[in-house]
Amino acid sequence: MKTISFYDAKSYDKMFFDKRKKDFDFEINYYEDKLNRRSALMAENSDAVVAFVNDTLDAATLDKLYELGIRVIGMRCSGYNNVDFKAAYERIHVLRVPAYSPYAIAEHAMGMAIMLNRKLHRAYNRTREYNFSLNGLTGFDFHGKTIGVIGTGKIGQAFINLCLGFGMRVLAYDPYPLERDGVTYVELDELCREASVISLHCPLTKETKHIINEETIAKMREGVILINTSRGALIDSEALLAGIKSHRIGAAGLDVYEEETDFFYEDLSDTIIQDDVLARLISMPNVVVTSHQAFLTEEALDNIAQITLSNLRDYFDGKPLLNEVCYHCNKKPGCKKDELARCF
């Protein structure tokens, strides 16, 4: 039986991983601590580590895990921008869950857009205090409006389905466009100029970091609704705050934040938040922040558990690692993964 050290464990993680682990003959040690170079010591005598998107997998952490004999990490998420792949290459295999429920995230994004447009969050707070005034709660019909979708992978496509169901005109931006009825691919500048709602569904890369910045915000139509359920660093938070204050951005729905690691998934209700940008965003009446919960459905959690454990079982059984992320695979001709279905 293989032993797994499981970091940043929450009650919902344990529920679904415990349900699935009997199918794979794993013992799982759950730790509430986030993974970093100090907490890595907890993985001593383990065969693998399971980590999450807000864990720190820098060179120092990977060095410590390697010293402890860890040769495989199962990321229970699709994102992996927190992993130093240069430090991991030829030492530790990194596996991920490329898709668990695109519908969960797409539906959360649409829910945020509807909430902000129709001011449902404000109406909820008002009526709890017996304030039944409708002043300031006017929205607009989504039907017939233009929505901009940045990133059209599986989640972006699921989101587009919802937009088309509302009768919206869909503009999309993606370096790899897909032919699809009802969707028009345009350059980012045109999308920013035309869209009444913009939703981000792209991965975080060097090219997409701060894709929403002072320059792109200046090109947006006044009063645009901006939604981000992908990665926090897609948006320059200072530029976002300035865009909201200038009324260029009419509302923002954020399930992610670029400096979220120290805050999200934790109860800080008795704490004074030291991040002034986050504190100001949360205080604004036209901003809704959720704690990276777009993935949080029963279907998604079950798929995450099943795929994460299946990835680790394939590693221990010597099988091809179909969900491995590699530092060199897309950079070197004749990559070993093409031949062995493993990066090294």
Buried (B, 14 or more C-beta within 10 A) or exposed (E): EBEBBBBBBEEEBBEBBEEBBEEBEBEBBBBEEBBBBEBBEBBEEBBBBBBBBBBBBBEBBBBBBBEBEBBBBBBBBBBBBBBBBEBBBEEBBBBBBEBBBBBBBBBBBBBBBBBBBBBBBBBEEBEEEEEEEEEEEEBEEBEEBBBBBBBBBBBBBBBBBBBBEBEBBBBBBBEEEEEBEEBBBBEBEBBBBBBBBBBBBBBBEEEBBBBBBEEBBEEBBEEBBBBBBBBBBBBBBEBBBBBBEEEBBBBBBBBBBBEBBEBBBEEEEEEEEEBEBBEBBBEBEBBBBBBBBBBBBEEBBBBBBBBBBBBBBBBBEEEEBEBBBBBBBEEEEEBBBEEEEBBB
